[in-house]
């Protein structure tokens, strides 16, 4: 583990921020200078950042799950000794616990804190960076079990945060901001229905019936193509009132209903209503 050659390594400079970025890839920075960290030690630092309350035994078990406990603890002691030899070490080590130094800024904490402020009802306009926070996955390309678990946890946290931001803006009549947050959530998970439903609601609130219907059918086509599923009844119901005049006009223009071959007594209908799950394709 070594700092960039252009940076003095005689110790942490007063006032110099040390930051650890795990979203989008591992990066340890001392001020603006990147610190080179071997991959094995990256895993140790990353896990300590994500599990601030973990004991040494817990850390060792997650890092070396196949090794006997004593060997895993020995490997952790060796890794911590190597990290503490470097003046850029971002850790605070005690008898049984290891944490990031309190002065270290962690991007995951920024995402969690922003989501908490939104959840607690803060005005979404004051939640700086809510849309950009967590835009990148946690440690892409890493497949440790603990990484996969936290990656999904943070992904869900961000999706719910964006949807709440969109809902708050919509309730306040800020349709542009609401649409931006909903589209950000949609980009993060294209098959998730909630942001698509928000987009339809936003367009309807603005009086843009065409945009609302178009957004519905774009999502319906995507869902049918990828999963052979129909949108939920809750999403279909959003357009019932909008499409009702079209259906009535179609029935009126059709005149006297004609019997449909094979279906005695059934009259032809107007434009097809968005199907409910009971009409899912096989």
Helices and strands as residue ranges (DSSP letters): E 2-3, E 18-21, E 27-30, E 33-36, H 39-50, H 56-63, H 69-84, E 91-93, E 98-100, E 104-106, H 107-119, H 145-171, H 175-188, H 193-206, H 209-227, H 233-237, H 240-254, G 277-279
